[in-house]
């Protein structure tokens, strides 16, 4: 009976050490990702403002508008609310209705 108890006690100790090691790894990875995010936000590149879209039915024009708008939004906004608002700013004419 004593060997089973000692064996279980040792197993628990090994699991605790493994848990601690993994927590340290995760904490380190998380800290590196925070540092990377901070570095990226301080070195952001400003994308040029896209031309407004007036509702023309030209596939290439629409694709280019969407592409330009996404680049602009991704480089200048963070929240979903800001993204929706900014998208609406670049619509003109029939595209607004």
C-alpha positions, 0 to 999 in steps of 0.5 A: 500500500505504501508503494502505491501512495508513494507512486501516486505522490511522485506522479502528482509531483511530476504533473505539477512540475510539467504544469508549471513548465508549460505555464511558463512557456505560455506566459513567455509566448504571450509576452512575446506576442504582446511585444510584437503587437506593440512593435507593429502598432508603432510602425504602421504604414499609412495606406492612401485613402481610396477613391469613393465608389458611386455605384458604377457596375464595373467589375474591375472598378469594384474589385479595385475599390474593395481592395483599396478600402481593405488596405486603408481600413486594415492600416488605420482602424482597429474596432469593428465599429470604426471599420463599418463607419470608415467604409460608409465614408467612401460611398457616394451617389447611388452607392449610398442608397 
